[in-house]
Amino acid sequence: MSQGATLLPKGEPLQLSWHGAVALLKPPGWDEAQLTAVFSTRLGGVSDGTYRAMNPSLSSGDDPLLVAENRRRLLLATGAADWPVAVVQQVHGAKVAVVSELSEVGWPLKSREQADAQVTNRTGVLLAIVVADCVPILLWAKSGQGVAVIHAGWRGSAAGVTEAAVQELCRLCSVRPDQIEAAIGPAIGPECYPVGAEVRQEILRNHAWALAETADGRVDLASLQAEILRREGLKPASIVTSRLCTSCQEHLLFSYRRDGQRSGRMAALIGLKKQE
Ligand SMILES: [Zn+2]
């Protein structure tokens, strides 16, 4: 507890949770008897260099054996060691994958399909995306027994991936948006994210209201996502937004902008537990 307090800046709403050396960020107040919902950090893995230490991604050149060990530790820490993990090939689009039965336990080597969000109403299945600067989002439809995970960088935001995921979760679980809880995980902060005018233009094309979120040649991705969720009908009180900047929090988080091509990734993981 005190370990976490020293690592997180004042006012950060996500809570640091230790499982041995593995540190996970969790949305406060989400019922762990019903689901597992976490954002991983750099801490608790075995990788080295820019991948140090908890890198669960094979996409940026890390040693596959170390990645496999990281994944094993991560799943153990989430309580989902014997669950199938649903992964997608992330392409910065707006496609949502609906996950039903998966036969293979563990983190598969190959993605099933191209998508940037996943939803499910099945228990005992872990939905995963990986990020390093883009926004990871977890959604929980408590009353409808459904969960979703979203990968939203500026391209996905512009394309409407978050709106698509909320709508798919509502359809799949027969809930309204105001029955959904959301946790927006660590992403690159506006102070570290200068962008060209074309990026702002692309975001404003479908989000003409997003003037403050894209002002002064910078994008505030987390605020943009929080406002998108509100406009989709989620209650403001049901949206938790991390203030952690991936680039500034070097001891805790990976950042593509900071570390370049060979940066590690954080995972956002969510799944419903089987009720006895
Ligand atoms: Zn920063």
Boltz pocket constraint, residues with backbone or C-beta under 6 A from the ligand:
constraints:
  - pocket:
      binder: B
      contacts: [[A, 188], [A, 189], [A, 191], [A, 192], [A, 245], [A, 246], [A, 247], [A, 248], [A, 249]]
      max_distance: 6.0
